Amino acid sequence: MAIIELRTISFRYGAGTPFEKQALQNISLSVDRGDFIGIIGHTGSGKSTLIRHFNGLLRPDSGQVLVNNEDIWKNPRQIRSVRFQIGLVFQYPETQIFEDTVAQDIAYGPKNMGLDQETINQRVLEALHFVGLDDSYLDRNPFRMSGGEMRRVAIAGVMAMKPAVLVLDEPTAGLDPEGRRNLLKHIEQYRRKTNTAIIMVSHSMEDIAEHVQRVLVLDKGKTAFEGSVPSVFAHADELMQLGLDVPQMTKVLLGLKAKGYSVDTSAVTMDQAEHELLRLFERKDHE
């Protein structure tokens, strides 16, 4: 059974006003435990609007959002409990951090869940370590830390609630390559250890290709493509027409194929492309 399921949801901003805008139209998505799903699309395609439906920050005009097969809007008074199950981390961590110390900030969610202090302390430490920070950060003021460290604290604050689904909006934006790799490594370790489903919005096609299992592509609030990473990036020309990029390795292989080389263009990561190129050279050596 899916943890969260969207059934043909549609949403308009400013409904009934001269500024009405259709933001989402008939979007469907199913997320199972342990899934790692990427959401991509050009600016204004509806990505941020979509993820705000997962935990009830926005209510669809039509369609259903189900968590554990229950419509989250069947009883609007229960929306708060949904937000403990579907954790959302916004793109800018300063919008979610407000306590004086890292420990207090990470503990905020578990406290609101009514947990005892011993459990809260344990969850704070676990979440802190999950994002790659050590105990020395506990008493630090989060507003005096780097942007990358603040982002880790914001993610840890949601992890501490142990949600069934962790939704990340551009988690690596603004980070240097090493910071991106480290953060995504810790997120992947967290997913594997806890079997939490991860939904990640990203403009980095390399991050999407390297980490996620399935991709949802949005265009003007509609689903343009949905499927496995290789099947989606096989539509390289169409994706670029939508204003999106494709992984660099995909571009390399597509270029080789255009020149007449027999290569598998479904390889999207560095390791996969390396394997495919070695296979190509081995064939050439035997000719």
Backbone as CSV, one residue per row, in Angstrom:
resi,resn,N_x,N_y,N_z,CA_x,CA_y,CA_z,C_x,C_y,C_z
1,MET,0.848,-1.205,0.000,0.000,0.000,0.000,0.879,1.250,0.000
2,ALA,0.518,2.207,-0.814,1.284,3.452,-0.902,1.197,4.241,0.401
3,ILE,2.312,4.867,0.776,2.283,5.760,1.938,1.493,7.014,1.598
4,ILE,1.819,7.578,0.443,1.108,8.771,0.002,0.739,8.600,-1.463
5,GLU,-0.461,9.030,-1.795,-0.938,8.903,-3.174,-1.695,10.164,-3.570
6,LEU,-1.333,10.714,-4.708,-2.071,11.824,-5.287,-2.934,11.275,-6.414
7,ARG,-4.213,11.594,-6.375,-5.139,11.124,-7.402,-5.706,12.314,-8.166
8,THR,-5.181,12.519,-9.344,-5.641,13.555,-10.286,-5.938,14.881,-9.589
9,ILE,-4.952,15.402,-8.878,-5.187,16.668,-8.182,-4.981,17.858,-9.120
10,SER,-5.812,18.866,-8.932,-5.699,20.124,-9.665,-5.787,21.263,-8.667
11,PHE,-5.132,22.377,-8.998,-5.114,23.519,-8.069,-4.951,24.808,-8.853
12,ARG,-5.711,25.832,-8.434,-5.604,27.163,-9.026,-5.296,28.187,-7.946
13,TYR,-4.417,29.118,-8.262,-4.210,30.278,-7.394,-5.215,31.344,-7.784
14,GLY,-5.734,32.046,-6.780,-6.645,33.159,-7.041,-7.923,32.750,-7.720
15,ALA,-8.434,31.566,-7.362,-9.657,31.069,-8.013,-10.791,32.083,-7.873
16,GLY,-11.465,32.366,-8.985,-12.604,33.273,-8.975,-12.235,34.742,-9.032
17,THR,-10.933,35.039,-9.209,-10.491,36.431,-9.306,-9.886,36.670,-10.697
18,PRO,-9.660,37.941,-11.047,-9.026,38.216,-12.350,-7.597,37.672,-12.454
19,PHE,-7.011,37.301,-11.294,-5.632,36.818,-11.280,-5.556,35.292,-11.208
20,GLU,-6.665,34.645,-11.505,-6.708,33.186,-11.417,-5.659,32.547,-12.330
21,LYS,-4.951,31.555,-11.768,-3.924,30.857,-12.538,-3.978,29.370,-12.243
22,GLN,-4.043,28.561,-13.278,-4.030,27.109,-13.117,-2.599,26.669,-12.833
23,ALA,-2.348,26.175,-11.613,-0.990,25.798,-11.211,-0.721,24.315,-11.375
24,LEU,-1.740,23.486,-11.140,-1.613,22.037,-11.295,-2.854,21.511,-11.990
25,GLN,-2.664,20.491,-12.832,-3.808,19.923,-13.535,-3.659,18.405,-13.643
26,ASN,-4.532,17.704,-12.946,-4.642,16.241,-13.031,-3.311,15.517,-12.770
27,ILE,-2.671,15.861,-11.660,-1.407,15.225,-11.289,-1.672,13.995,-10.423
28,SER,-1.075,12.875,-10.797,-1.182,11.640,-10.014,0.220,11.125,-9.704
29,LEU,0.383,10.591,-8.501,1.684,10.060,-8.081,1.459,9.130,-6.900
30,SER,2.190,8.014,-6.879,2.113,7.064,-5.781,3.504,6.853,-5.205
31,VAL,3.613,6.912,-3.874,4.907,6.801,-3.203,4.849,5.678,-2.172
32,ASP,5.744,4.704,-2.321,5.829,3.585,-1.386,6.989,3.793,-0.421
33,ARG,6.980,3.035,0.664,8.054,3.114,1.650,9.401,2.823,0.986
34,GLY,10.389,3.636,1.303,11.731,3.441,0.779,11.967,4.006,-0.605
35,ASP,10.941,4.539,-1.258,11.114,5.125,-2.594,12.021,6.354,-2.542
36,PHE,12.713,6.609,-3.638,13.454,7.869,-3.808,12.993,8.451,-5.140
37,ILE,12.182,9.492,-5.062,11.535,10.064,-6.239,12.030,11.485,-6.465
38,GLY,12.352,11.804,-7.708,12.767,13.148,-8.072,11.666,13.874,-8.815
39,ILE,11.546,15.173,-8.554,10.586,16.020,-9.268,11.368,17.136,-9.940
40,ILE,11.233,17.245,-11.260,11.943,18.269,-12.004,10.970,19.032,-12.892
41,GLY,11.398,20.212,-13.298,10.586,21.056,-14.167,11.186,22.452,-14.181
42,HIS,10.901,23.215,-15.222,11.432,24.574,-15.298,10.772,25.445,-14.236
43,THR,11.327,26.612,-14.003,10.757,27.544,-13.031,9.312,27.874,-13.411
44,GLY,8.412,27.734,-12.444,7.001,28.003,-12.700,6.211,26.814,-13.196
45,SER,6.839,25.638,-13.211,6.153,24.442,-13.718,5.180,23.835,-12.715
46,GLY,5.278,24.252,-11.440,4.349,23.743,-10.435,4.987,22.866,-9.363
47,LYS,6.312,22.764,-9.336,6.990,21.862,-8.401,6.707,22.231,-6.948
48,SER,6.942,23.492,-6.594,6.750,23.908,-5.196,5.280,23.847,-4.796
49,THR,4.402,24.171,-5.735,2.968,24.057,-5.453,2.599,22.604,-5.180
50,LEU,3.154,21.697,-5.975,2.835,20.277,-5.814,3.252,19.759,-4.457
51,ILE,4.486,20.023,-4.037,4.957,19.419,-2.784,4.224,19.993,-1.576
52,ARG,3.630,21.177,-1.700,2.854,21.739,-0.590,1.509,21.048,-0.422
53,HIS,1.151,20.220,-1.390,-0.066,19.420,-1.252,0.191,18.135,-0.459
54,PHE,1.438,17.688,-0.407,1.729,16.408,0.228,1.339,16.388,1.706
55,ASN,1.562,17.497,2.409,1.252,17.505,3.844,0.160,18.506,4.211
56,GLY,-0.618,18.930,3.221,-1.791,19.741,3.511,-1.534,21.225,3.671
57,LEU,-0.376,21.728,3.238,-0.170,23.174,3.256,-1.060,23.849,2.219
58,LEU,-1.371,23.115,1.156,-2.351,23.555,0.168,-3.386,22.455,0.001
59,ARG,-4.609,22.863,-0.297,-5.702,21.905,-0.513,-6.087,21.914,-1.987
60,PRO,-6.140,20.764,-2.631,-6.453,20.739,-4.069,-7.886,21.195,-4.334
61,ASP,-8.083,21.810,-5.493,-9.442,22.172,-5.906,-10.236,20.922,-6.270
62,SER,-9.537,19.928,-6.809,-10.171,18.658,-7.140,-9.125,17.558,-7.010
63,GLY,-9.593,16.318,-6.909,-8.694,15.197,-6.698,-8.483,14.928,-5.220
64,GLN,-7.658,13.935,-4.923,-7.446,13.515,-3.541,-5.957,13.364,-3.226
65,VAL,-5.626,13.673,-1.971,-4.310,13.367,-1.414,-4.541,12.354,-0.298
66,LEU,-3.992,11.154,-0.478,-4.198,10.094,0.501,-2.893,9.749,1.200
67,VAL,-2.936,9.626,2.515,-1.816,9.144,3.307,-2.270,7.871,3.997
68,ASN,-1.557,6.784,3.728,-1.962,5.467,4.237,-3.417,5.159,3.868
69,ASN,-3.754,5.508,2.621,-5.062,5.223,2.019,-6.210,6.026,2.623
70,GLU,-5.902,7.081,3.398,-6.929,7.949,3.968,-6.802,9.348,3.377
71,ASP,-7.909,9.891,2.902,-7.926,11.245,2.365,-7.592,12.222,3.489
72,ILE,-6.501,12.989,3.334,-6.065,13.857,4.428,-7.060,14.985,4.689
73,TRP,-7.948,15.278,3.723,-8.922,16.348,3.907,-10.289,15.827,4.338
74,LYS,-10.366,14.520,4.627,-11.626,13.971,5.131,-11.972,14.601,6.471
75,ASN,-10.929,14.834,7.284,-11.098,15.518,8.570,-10.002,16.575,8.677
76,PRO,-10.274,17.795,8.241,-9.242,18.838,8.228,-8.590,19.083,9.580
77,ARG,-9.283,18.751,10.667,-8.700,18.970,11.993,-7.507,18.050,12.250
78,GLN,-7.366,17.007,11.435,-6.272,16.056,11.618,-5.050,16.374,10.748
79,ILE,-5.089,17.512,10.055,-3.985,17.861,9.159,-2.662,17.960,9.931
80,ARG,-2.721,18.431,11.161,-1.481,18.575,11.950,-0.766,17.236,12.096
81,SER,-1.515,16.172,12.308,-0.894,14.853,12.457,-0.290,14.378,11.133
82,VAL,-0.877,14.798,10.011,-0.327,14.443,8.704,1.066,15.034,8.553
83,ARG,1.287,16.226,9.089,2.576,16.906,8.935,3.681,16.247,9.747
84,PHE,3.301,15.424,10.721,4.313,14.622,11.413,4.729,13.427,10.549
85,GLN,3.836,12.979,9.670,4.123,11.818,8.820,4.794,12.200,7.504
86,ILE,4.455,13.371,6.999,5.013,13.853,5.734,5.831,15.100,6.042
87,GLY,7.143,14.929,6.187,8.005,16.037,6.577,8.491,16.823,5.379
88,LEU,8.336,18.140,5.417,8.695,18.997,4.289,9.804,19.959,4.700
89,VAL,10.894,19.975,3.941,11.998,20.910,4.166,12.033,21.878,2.996
90,PHE,11.820,23.162,3.282,11.802,24.171,2.227,13.207,24.456,1.704
91,GLN,13.262,25.121,0.565,14.541,25.379,-0.090,15.447,26.254,0.769
92,TYR,14.881,27.232,1.449,15.692,28.160,2.228,15.572,27.823,3.711
93,PRO,16.633,27.268,4.315,16.532,26.754,5.684,16.189,27.812,6.717
94,GLU,16.567,29.076,6.464,16.275,30.111,7.454,14.778,30.290,7.666
95,THR,13.958,29.811,6.726,12.508,29.931,6.904,11.978,28.907,7.894
96,GLN,12.774,27.911,8.252,12.317,26.869,9.170,13.077,26.853,10.481
97,ILE,14.103,27.671,10.609,14.913,27.692,11.831,14.581,28.946,12.620
98,PHE,14.297,28.787,13.927,13.943,29.961,14.725,14.375,29.870,16.182
99,GLU,14.896,28.713,16.618,15.323,28.565,18.002,16.753,29.087,18.200
100,ASP,17.146,29.255,19.475,18.452,29.846,19.781,19.607,28.873,19.630
101,THR,19.335,27.576,19.759,20.395,26.586,19.616,19.961,25.490,18.644
102,VAL,20.942,24.796,18.118,20.665,23.690,17.202,19.833,22.625,17.896
103,ALA,20.191,22.288,19.150,19.463,21.252,19.887,17.997,21.625,20.052
104,GLN,17.730,22.884,20.408,16.348,23.322,20.597,15.567,23.288,19.287
105,ASP,16.236,23.647,18.202,15.550,23.684,16.921,15.175,22.278,16.459
106,ILE,16.109,21.332,16.577,15.818,19.962,16.154,14.755,19.339,17.056
107,ALA,14.736,19.758,18.329,13.789,19.177,19.293,12.373,19.713,19.139
108,TYR,12.201,20.795,18.385,10.891,21.449,18.308,9.795,20.506,17.823
109,GLY,10.051,19.802,16.735,9.043,18.888,16.186,8.686,17.761,17.143
110,PRO,9.687,17.014,17.657,9.380,15.944,18.610,8.628,16.431,19.844
111,LYS,8.942,17.645,20.324,8.212,18.191,21.482,6.732,18.362,21.145
112,ASN,6.460,18.868,19.941,5.073,19.079,19.536,4.334,17.770,19.305
113,MET,5.092,16.680,19.167,4.466,15.362,19.057,4.103,14.798,20.421
114,GLY,4.521,15.497,21.493,4.196,15.059,22.844,5.102,13.966,23.382
115,LEU,6.306,13.841,22.832,7.227,12.796,23.257,7.891,13.179,24.574
116,ASP,8.346,12.178,25.335,9.042,12.452,26.589,10.448,12.961,26.306
117,GLN,11.068,13.593,27.316,12.340,14.262,27.117,13.460,13.308,26.715
118,GLU,13.474,12.106,27.292,14.522,11.144,26.953,14.451,10.761,25.463
119,THR,13.226,10.525,24.981,13.048,10.188,23.566,13.426,11.361,22.680
120,ILE,13.060,12.572,23.106,13.406,13.770,22.336,14.921,13.911,22.219
121,ASN,15.617,13.754,23.333,17.081,13.884,23.316,17.716,12.847,22.388
122,GLN,17.192,11.642,22.429,17.716,10.573,21.576,17.492,10.907,20.103
123,ARG,16.294,11.398,19.791,15.983,11.733,18.396,16.827,12.910,17.901
124,VAL,17.085,13.876,18.771,17.917,15.019,18.385,19.306,14.548,17.982
125,LEU,19.898,13.686,18.793,21.245,13.188,18.496,21.252,12.342,17.219
126,GLU,20.271,11.473,17.079,20.199,10.634,15.888,20.100,11.480,14.623
127,ALA,19.197,12.470,14.649,18.978,13.312,13.468,20.220,14.142,13.153
128,LEU,20.870,14.652,14.203,22.081,15.437,14.016,23.155,14.611,13.308
129,HIS,23.309,13.366,13.755,24.321,12.488,13.160,23.922,12.062,11.746
130,PHE,22.611,11.906,11.507,22.147,11.520,10.174,22.577,12.539,9.112
131,VAL,22.602,13.829,9.479,22.962,14.859,8.501,24.452,15.188,8.532
132,GLY,25.233,14.400,9.281,26.680,14.540,9.250,27.253,15.592,10.175
133,LEU,26.511,15.997,11.203,27.012,16.951,12.189,27.257,16.231,13.511
134,ASP,28.254,16.690,14.278,28.571,16.019,15.547,27.983,16.777,16.732
135,ASP,28.193,16.239,17.927,27.571,16.783,19.136,28.006,18.212,19.453
136,SER,29.136,18.634,18.905,29.620,19.985,19.188,28.680,21.056,18.648
137,TYR,27.777,20.671,17.746,26.835,21.629,17.175,25.625,21.886,18.074
138,LEU,25.381,21.044,19.050,24.139,21.093,19.816,23.856,22.462,20.428
139,ASP,24.882,23.104,20.989,24.669,24.378,21.691,24.997,25.591,20.828
140,ARG,25.252,25.370,19.554,25.584,26.486,18.680,24.332,27.218,18.207
141,ASN,24.485,28.511,17.944,23.389,29.304,17.384,23.309,29.016,15.890
142,PRO,22.197,28.471,15.409,22.109,28.093,13.991,22.240,29.273,13.042
143,PHE,21.910,30.480,13.524,21.959,31.643,12.642,23.383,32.163,12.451
144,ARG,24.325,31.570,13.164,25.732,31.940,12.998,26.509,30.846,12.271
145,MET,25.785,29.967,11.621,26.410,28.886,10.882,26.339,29.180,9.386
146,SER,27.057,28.396,8.608,27.026,28.564,7.153,25.670,28.125,6.600
147,GLY,25.399,28.516,5.353,24.136,28.123,4.726,23.995,26.619,4.636
148,GLY,25.099,25.924,4.323,25.050,24.467,4.236,24.757,23.820,5.577
149,GLU,25.350,24.368,6.647,25.099,23.825,7.988,23.663,24.099,8.418
150,MET,23.157,25.279,8.104,21.761,25.597,8.431,20.819,24.639,7.726
151,ARG,21.130,24.321,6.485,20.281,23.402,5.728,20.260,22.021,6.387
152,ARG,21.417,21.579,6.859,21.494,20.285,7.546,20.665,20.288,8.820
153,VAL,20.715,21.405,9.551,19.930,21.511,10.785,18.437,21.473,10.469
154,ALA,18.028,22.185,9.419,16.613,22.183,9.025,16.151,20.783,8.656
155,ILE,16.986,20.057,7.917,16.646,18.681,7.543,16.598,17.795,8.779
156,ALA,17.569,17.981,9.694,17.584,17.182,10.927,16.323,17.416,11.753
157,GLY,15.837,18.663,11.763,14.624,18.963,12.528,13.414,18.199,12.027
158,VAL,13.362,17.936,10.731,12.264,17.137,10.175,12.535,15.650,10.387
159,MET,13.787,15.228,10.207,14.138,13.821,10.442,13.806,13.391,11.867
160,ALA,13.967,14.300,12.826,13.745,13.962,14.231,12.302,13.556,14.517
161,MET,11.379,13.942,13.636,9.981,13.529,13.802,9.728,12.142,13.211
162,LYS,10.765,11.590,12.557,10.684,10.273,11.927,9.473,10.157,10.996
163,PRO,9.395,11.036,9.998,8.264,10.976,9.065,8.362,9.753,8.169
164,ALA,7.239,9.332,7.637,7.243,8.228,6.675,7.767,8.690,5.332
165,VAL,7.585,9.993,5.033,8.057,10.580,3.775,8.782,11.878,4.095
166,LEU,9.971,12.044,3.531,10.749,13.269,3.687,10.786,13.969,2.336
167,VAL,10.238,15.184,2.294,10.148,15.956,1.057,11.176,17.087,1.119
168,LEU,12.073,17.133,0.132,13.172,18.093,0.122,13.075,18.989,-1.109
169,ASP,12.977,20.287,-0.875,12.882,21.250,-1.972,14.268,21.839,-2.222
170,GLU,14.918,21.423,-3.311,16.242,21.901,-3.697,17.238,21.822,-2.534
171,PRO,17.466,20.633,-1.973,18.320,20.528,-0.792,19.777,20.908,-1.025
172,THR,20.257,20.862,-2.282,21.666,21.152,-2.541,21.884,22.524,-3.177
173,ALA,20.835,23.317,-3.306,20.964,24.624,-3.962,21.978,25.489,-3.217
174,GLY,22.919,26.057,-3.966,23.893,26.958,-3.379,25.089,26.284,-2.732
175,LEU,25.105,24.968,-2.665,26.231,24.264,-2.056,27.315,23.997,-3.100
176,ASP,28.561,23.936,-2.642,29.649,23.586,-3.552,29.571,22.090,-3.842
177,PRO,30.294,21.606,-4.858,30.185,20.191,-5.242,30.418,19.212,-4.085
178,GLU,31.413,19.502,-3.244,31.669,18.599,-2.121,30.522,18.624,-1.122
179,GLY,29.988,19.820,-0.846,28.856,19.936,0.067,27.640,19.203,-0.454
180,ARG,27.415,19.291,-1.776,26.285,18.573,-2.393,26.453,17.080,-2.229
181,ARG,27.648,16.580,-2.555,27.886,15.134,-2.464,27.696,14.634,-1.040
182,ASN,28.247,15.365,-0.070,28.154,14.929,1.324,26.716,14.921,1.813
183,LEU,25.967,15.983,1.498,24.588,16.054,1.966,23.753,14.935,1.362
184,LEU,23.881,14.708,0.069,23.103,13.653,-0.587,23.533,12.272,-0.114
185,LYS,24.810,12.107,0.211,25.279,10.828,0.757,24.590,10.539,2.094
186,HIS,24.493,11.568,2.944,23.850,11.374,4.243,22.347,11.117,4.091
187,ILE,21.716,11.802,3.142,20.286,11.578,2.902,20.047,10.156,2.409
188,GLU,20.914,9.674,1.516,20.778,8.308,1.004,21.009,7.284,2.110
189,GLN,21.987,7.522,2.980,22.224,6.616,4.108,21.018,6.588,5.033
190,TYR,20.429,7.753,5.268,19.228,7.843,6.101,18.081,7.036,5.491
191,ARG,17.894,7.179,4.181,16.817,6.432,3.510,17.026,4.924,3.644
192,ARG,18.243,4.483,3.414,18.526,3.049,3.473,18.364,2.493,4.888
193,LYS,18.761,3.276,5.875,18.705,2.789,7.258,17.292,2.789,7.814
194,THR,16.491,3.794,7.441,15.157,3.946,8.033,14.029,3.490,7.118
195,ASN,14.333,3.265,5.835,13.322,2.917,4.824,12.297,4.036,4.639
196,THR,12.719,5.269,4.941,11.879,6.438,4.711,11.838,6.748,3.213
197,ALA,10.670,7.101,2.712,10.571,7.538,1.318,11.092,8.967,1.205
198,ILE,11.841,9.228,0.142,12.377,10.569,-0.107,11.787,11.100,-1.404
199,ILE,11.295,12.338,-1.359,10.861,13.046,-2.568,11.726,14.291,-2.667
200,MET,12.457,14.428,-3.760,13.412,15.533,-3.898,13.138,16.360,-5.145
201,VAL,12.922,17.656,-4.945,12.850,18.608,-6.048,14.266,19.108,-6.304
202,SER,14.696,19.105,-7.545,16.057,19.550,-7.846,16.164,20.057,-9.274
203,HIS,17.035,21.066,-9.449,17.392,21.525,-10.787,18.642,20.809,-11.299
204,SER,19.293,20.042,-10.417,20.520,19.351,-10.812,20.192,17.995,-11.416
205,MET,20.368,17.881,-12.708,20.079,16.612,-13.365,21.076,15.535,-12.934
206,GLU,22.303,15.953,-12.567,23.287,14.982,-12.088,22.830,14.385,-10.756
207,ASP,22.321,15.221,-9.853,21.835,14.721,-8.564,20.658,13.769,-8.776
208,ILE,19.757,14.139,-9.680,18.600,13.292,-9.975,19.055,11.948,-10.544
209,ALA,19.952,11.994,-11.512,20.409,10.772,-12.174,21.143,9.856,-11.208
210,GLU,21.895,10.439,-10.288,22.750,9.655,-9.396,21.974,9.006,-8.261
211,HIS,20.877,9.619,-7.821,20.275,9.187,-6.561,18.849,8.652,-6.661
212,VAL,18.009,9.210,-7.510,16.595,8.837,-7.438,16.317,7.586,-8.256
213,GLN,15.155,6.984,-7.975,14.718,5.777,-8.690,13.694,6.106,-9.770
214,ARG,12.834,7.082,-9.484,11.804,7.492,-10.436,11.785,9.008,-10.531
215,VAL,11.331,9.493,-11.689,11.306,10.935,-11.936,9.918,11.352,-12.409
216,LEU,9.439,12.463,-11.859,8.221,13.109,-12.335,8.633,14.440,-12.945
217,VAL,8.294,14.645,-14.213,8.625,15.886,-14.920,7.354,16.704,-15.064
218,LEU,7.383,17.949,-14.581,6.234,18.837,-14.689,6.479,19.897,-15.754
219,ASP,5.426,20.243,-16.452,5.467,21.326,-17.422,4.122,22.033,-17.403
220,LYS,4.134,23.299,-17.031,2.911,24.111,-16.964,1.841,23.432,-16.123
221,GLY,2.284,22.843,-15.009,1.353,22.241,-14.068,0.826,20.873,-14.450
222,LYS,1.348,20.308,-15.539,0.912,18.988,-15.987,2.089,18.016,-15.959
223,THR,1.765,16.722,-15.926,2.804,15.707,-16.009,3.270,15.573,-17.449
224,ALA,4.558,15.877,-17.680,5.120,15.717,-19.023,5.661,14.308,-19.201
225,PHE,6.382,13.808,-18.193,6.921,12.449,-18.200,6.929,11.934,-16.769
226,GLU,6.843,10.614,-16.634,6.968,9.986,-15.313,7.453,8.567,-15.517
227,GLY,8.501,8.192,-14.779,9.010,6.834,-14.917,10.405,6.702,-14.345
228,SER,11.086,5.631,-14.712,12.444,5.401,-14.232,13.380,6.477,-14.781
229,VAL,14.539,6.625,-14.147,15.499,7.637,-14.593,15.908,7.424,-16.051
230,PRO,16.317,6.214,-16.449,16.709,6.034,-17.861,15.572,6.311,-18.836
231,SER,14.347,5.890,-18.489,13.236,6.072,-19.426,12.886,7.541,-19.593
232,VAL,13.033,8.336,-18.531,12.732,9.767,-18.634,13.820,10.501,-19.403
233,PHE,15.087,10.240,-19.083,16.169,10.954,-19.756,16.396,10.461,-21.181
234,ALA,15.737,9.364,-21.560,15.756,8.947,-22.956,15.044,9.977,-23.841
235,HIS,14.208,10.824,-23.218,13.498,11.883,-23.946,14.311,13.179,-23.884
236,ALA,15.610,13.089,-24.127,16.499,14.248,-23.964,16.051,15.446,-24.799
237,ASP,15.718,15.213,-26.047,15.319,16.329,-26.919,14.074,17.018,-26.395
238,GLU,13.089,16.212,-25.992,11.840,16.798,-25.486,12.079,17.557,-24.184
239,LEU,12.945,17.016,-23.313,13.240,17.684,-22.048,13.901,19.041,-22.293
240,MET,14.815,19.080,-23.238,15.491,20.348,-23.531,14.530,21.355,-24.154
241,GLN,13.539,20.850,-24.903,12.515,21.739,-25.451,11.645,22.336,-24.342
242,LEU,11.567,21.624,-23.215,10.809,22.122,-22.060,11.640,23.067,-21.201
243,GLY,12.866,23.350,-21.634,13.726,24.242,-20.861,14.530,23.545,-19.796
244,LEU,14.608,22.202,-19.871,15.362,21.435,-18.891,16.673,20.952,-19.482
245,ASP,17.573,20.581,-18.606,18.830,20.013,-19.035,18.750,18.502,-18.886
246,VAL,19.791,17.802,-19.311,19.916,16.363,-19.075,21.315,16.130,-18.511
247,PRO,21.549,15.003,-17.851,22.881,14.751,-17.294,23.971,14.842,-18.363
248,GLN,25.139,15.322,-17.960,26.244,15.487,-18.899,26.600,14.165,-19.581
249,MET,26.534,13.064,-18.811,26.875,11.772,-19.390,25.887,11.368,-20.488
250,THR,24.629,11.747,-20.298,23.629,11.472,-21.335,23.969,12.242,-22.606
251,LYS,24.379,13.495,-22.438,24.756,14.307,-23.596,25.927,13.677,-24.352
252,VAL,26.920,13.187,-23.589,28.098,12.572,-24.220,27.684,11.365,-25.044
253,LEU,26.859,10.498,-24.451,26.454,9.277,-25.145,25.561,9.579,-26.348
254,LEU,24.680,10.575,-26.209,23.838,10.961,-27.340,24.687,11.515,-28.479
255,GLY,25.753,12.250,-28.123,26.649,12.770,-29.145,27.376,11.661,-29.883
256,LEU,27.811,10.635,-29.129,28.480,9.498,-29.756,27.527,8.734,-30.681
257,LYS,26.275,8.578,-30.200,25.297,7.860,-31.030,25.003,8.625,-32.313
258,ALA,24.961,9.959,-32.212,24.701,10.778,-33.395,25.824,10.650,-34.417
259,LYS,27.019,10.299,-33.950,28.158,10.122,-34.847,28.276,8.690,-35.363
260,GLY,27.287,7.855,-35.007,27.249,6.506,-35.554,27.781,5.412,-34.644
261,TYR,28.161,5.766,-33.416,28.651,4.751,-32.493,27.478,4.030,-31.829
262,SER,27.630,2.720,-31.644,26.575,1.926,-31.022,26.742,1.960,-29.505
263,VAL,26.054,2.887,-28.856,26.142,3.023,-27.404,24.744,3.020,-26.808
264,ASP,24.684,2.597,-25.555,23.419,2.583,-24.827,23.239,3.940,-24.167
265,THR,22.324,4.731,-24.663,22.136,6.097,-24.142,21.314,6.130,-22.859
266,SER,20.917,4.973,-22.337,20.169,4.958,-21.069,21.094,5.107,-19.869
267,ALA,22.416,5.041,-20.083,23.372,5.263,-18.994,23.336,6.739,-18.613
268,VAL,23.099,7.046,-17.325,22.923,8.445,-16.936,23.906,8.908,-15.872
269,THR,24.579,7.978,-15.177,25.541,8.370,-14.157,26.954,8.186,-14.686
270,MET,27.925,8.751,-13.962,29.324,8.636,-14.356,29.755,7.172,-14.446
271,ASP,29.395,6.380,-13.441,29.790,4.966,-13.428,29.169,4.204,-14.593
272,GLN,27.889,4.464,-14.854,27.216,3.776,-15.958,27.826,4.167,-17.297
273,ALA,28.126,5.455,-17.469,28.718,5.921,-18.720,30.125,5.352,-18.909
274,GLU,30.896,5.284,-17.807,32.235,4.713,-17.885,32.175,3.259,-18.344
275,HIS,31.233,2.519,-17.779,31.072,1.117,-18.171,30.711,1.008,-19.653
276,GLU,29.823,1.890,-20.119,29.389,1.846,-21.509,30.531,2.225,-22.460
277,LEU,31.339,3.219,-22.084,32.458,3.627,-22.932,33.539,2.545,-22.994
278,LEU,33.792,1.901,-21.849,34.762,0.800,-21.853,34.282,-0.336,-22.753
279,ARG,32.984,-0.586,-22.707,32.411,-1.631,-23.555,32.567,-1.264,-25.031
280,LEU,32.395,0.021,-25.349,32.554,0.488,-26.722,34.001,0.298,-27.194
281,PHE,34.956,0.673,-26.348,36.369,0.540,-26.722,36.773,-0.922,-26.880
282,GLU,36.209,-1.782,-26.021,36.526,-3.211,-26.127,36.025,-3.761,-27.457
283,ARG,34.835,-3.317,-27.882,34.300,-3.766,-29.168,35.193,-3.279,-30.302
284,LYS,35.664,-2.045,-30.197,36.507,-1.484,-31.251,37.828,-2.256,-31.339
285,ASP,38.376,-2.672,-30.158,39.637,-3.407,-30.137,39.518,-4.765,-30.822
286,HIS,38.321,-5.342,-30.797,38.131,-6.684,-31.365,37.705,-6.627,-32.842
287,GLU,37.510,-5.429,-33.332,37.101,-5.329,-34.745,38.311,-5.434,-35.678
